[in-house]
Amino acid sequence: MKKITLAIFLLQTVLSFEQSPAIDNPSNQNDKIDRYIHDLMARQGIPGVALAVIKDDRIFHKNNYGYANLEHQVPISDQSIFRVYSLTKPIVAVGIFQLVEEGKLRLKDKISKYVPDLPKAWQSIRIKHLLSHSSGIPDMAPIPEFKELSEQAASAKVFAQDCKFKPGEQYDYNQTGFWLLKKVIEKIEGTEFSRWITEQQFQAPCDTAFFSSDSRDIVLHRVTPYFPFTKRTLTIDHSYLQGTYAHAQNGLNISLNEFIKWNDRLNHDKFLDQKTKATMWQPYPYTNSNKVFTYGWDQRVVNGQVSYGFSGSLVTAYRIFPGKNLSIIFLSNGLTQFYDIEKVINDLAGLVMTTD
């Protein structure tokens, strides 16, 4: 009965709860976006959302909805920290291209140049294959099979498996590749991956952007994760991987305000110059696939506009539309019913573009 009552309360709350007002958007688009998010949360059983839409270098819409913690009725706020899961990967891609721009790394470099003792079949794999998910190497997935393994045990597990195809042939989403990119960065920079990324992109030390692949860690203001994976209903789900080896795969934790700052730096060429960004967002030429994917970023076309972004564990998504100077950041802490999070970004972009 308590579970049923909680579920009903959640659905009622997401329809009515609303926090900080949007900025620089006097039109009724603000209300339309709020209604869309309320309806989405009610339909899919989403506990909490933090959303930002940035248009022409100004905050077009920013709002917090629902709860960071259902049991204690803690609302989502500007202090809320979200684990973004695989949305970490575009941040890693930016880091790799920072090294490329500095002349410390080339996309065509073999990873064996930086990572020793790789299996013989992995010797021809290059940096570009890892970023484009075209390496063909075995995947550090599913996560439950790796969560209790040390880095040494996890690497031994994938090293013992056969490669799926020749490098560059096709897209095959892969966690192992980003573990290797982490090791490449650490070899070149001589420091821990998480420290380097934070210093390069978030002005460390930073308590609103940091790395943890363990949702069991006690972190001030971090939202509670809720998923239906174990009981097919909304439950607390503290997913984890042992140690730090998965940080480049799924380890970034960040507040919405910090993500907005990161987006601003990316847009204003603080991380990469325009030429390097154009290279990063160039579709990878797979030899045996029509998949459209760039170097670490998914490419999608919405209303005739090319966009680049990624999502994480069905709950977080980010997309940038360079031609419209538009960025959308969607952060949530769970779901009850599965849905297409990329369609959510498409729908929000459509609402905003109608004002142009």
Secondary structure by P-SEA (a helix, b strand, c coil): caaaaaaaaaaaaaaccccccccccccaaaaaaaaaaaaaaaaacccbbbbbbbcccccccccccccccccccccccccccccccccaaaaaaaaaaaaaaaccccccccccccccccccccccccaaaaaaccccccccccccccccccaaaaaaaaaaccccccccccccccaaaaaaaaaaaaaaacccaaaaaaaaccccccccbbbbcccccccccbbbbbbccccccccccccccccccccccccccccaaaaaaaaaaaaacccccaaaaaaaacccccccccccccccbbbbbcccbbbbbccccccccccccccccbbbbbbbccccccccaaaaaaaaaaaaaccc
